[in-house]
Amino acid sequence: MRAIQLTGVNALKISDVAEPQAAAGEVVVGIRAAALNHRDLWIKLGQYAGLKWPCIPGSDGAGVVVAVGPGVDAGWVGRDIIINPSLDWGSNPDAQGSNFSILGLPREGTLAEKVSVPVTQLTPKPAHLSWEEAAALPLGGLTAWRAIVSRAGVLPEDRVLITGIGGGVALLALLFSVTHGAEVWVTSSSADKIARAVKLGAKDGQNYSEAGWAPALLKKSGGFNVIIDSAGGDGFGDLIDLTLPGGRLVCYGATRGNPSALTLRKIFWRQLSVLGSTMGTPGEFASMAQYVTTHRLKPIVSDVFPFDRGAEAFDLMERGGQFGKIVVKMSG
């Protein structure tokens, strides 16, 4: 079969590789569409832990079960599914266990014509989603769901700020928050992305590249009960200033690194909760998928590339030009 394979740092090619086999408790999925995450880009750039070459990246995928391994009900064959990329979470719902991993490294990922996964990772594809939309849902949907629902506990009376709007997780966090009845604001360095977020239900936004952006946002918004952030860096201090007393600040990434300093008195005196969040449990994935189905939500797809142009998909993500998920569509 064909796969988008990384053979070293920034060494990406389409290769012919052996087809995966379903071990006991596993299935083989014929991938119809896969989506990129920043994790895939960091692996390509050699900036991710546990690198191994060659590898097939890709955490997000949707497709059809084509084979089952020993101990798996043959009735799975032919079913349309999405794949939960959160592997071996463990028994503690509060945090992942020591065996936790994410599909796409070290286990071969979804940027291939077929992938093998444990049958426990399968969830029926929401019928109202296209293959491209379904592929855009798993990692981003799970991450956003845990951050918004399980960690922040967003309520209808909350005012929510989602930073860096335009990425897949941030946009799904926006959709989940709006559907929960919250008032949602966003930040971006792009006026166009803010305007597009408003069309999706956000009340307003602020350009964080402008001087004095945080005080300006505080003045016009009144501050936030919940802030969802994936950037970190020195801007994290601004987010603390934007959080209302008793508020919750959830971080699920640190693309800008660690803050050089934090004013701790602002955290304890104002009774703030700073909450970390990573992926989620099997139960959270099932709840997220059901919520998407019930509310007929659709992940935002930015661009779709045919399999043969997979390298262009990575290039777009590296430029940061997307609004929503970047999808690679398999032929057929």
Stockholm file with secondary structure:
# STOCKHOLM 1.0

chainA/1-332         MRAIQLTGVNALKISDVAEPQAAAGEVVVGIRAAALNHRDLWIKLGQYAGLKWPCIPGSDGAGVVVAVGPGVDAGWVGRDIIINPSLDWGSNPDAQGSNFSILGLPREGTLAEKVSVPVTQLTPKPAHLSWEEAAALPLGGLTAWRAIVSRAGVLPEDRVLITGIGGGVALLALLFSVTHGAEVWVTSSSADKIARAVKLGAKDGQNYSEAGWAPALLKKSGGFNVIIDSAGGDGFGDLIDLTLPGGRLVCYGATRGNPSALTLRKIFWRQLSVLGSTMGTPGEFASMAQYVTTHRLKPIVSDVFPFDRGAEAFDLMERGGQFGKIVVKMSG
#=GR chainA/1-332 SS CEEEEEEETTEEEEEECCCCCCCTTEEEEEEEEEECCHHHHHHHTTCSTTCCSSBCCCSEEEEEEEEECTTSCGGGTTCEEEECCEECCCSCTTSCCTTCEETTBSSCCSSBSEEEEEGGGEEECCTTSCHHHHHTSHHHHHHHHIIIIIISCCCTTCEEEECSTTSHHHHHHHHHHHHTTCEEEEEESCHHHHHHHHHTTCCEEEETTSTTHHHHHHHHHCCEEEEEESCCGGGHHHHHHHEEEEEEEEECCCTTCCCSCCCHHHHHHTTCEEEECCSCCHHHHHHHHHHHHHHTCCCCEEEEEEGGGHHHHHHHHHHTCCSSEEEEECCC
#=GC SS_cons         CEEEEEEETTEEEEEECCCCCCCTTEEEEEEEEEECCHHHHHHHTTCSTTCCSSBCCCSEEEEEEEEECTTSCGGGTTCEEEECCEECCCSCTTSCCTTCEETTBSSCCSSBSEEEEEGGGEEECCTTSCHHHHHTSHHHHHHHHIIIIIISCCCTTCEEEECSTTSHHHHHHHHHHHHTTCEEEEEESCHHHHHHHHHTTCCEEEETTSTTHHHHHHHHHCCEEEEEESCCGGGHHHHHHHEEEEEEEEECCCTTCCCSCCCHHHHHHTTCEEEECCSCCHHHHHHHHHHHHHHTCCCCEEEEEEGGGHHHHHHHHHHTCCSSEEEEECCC
//
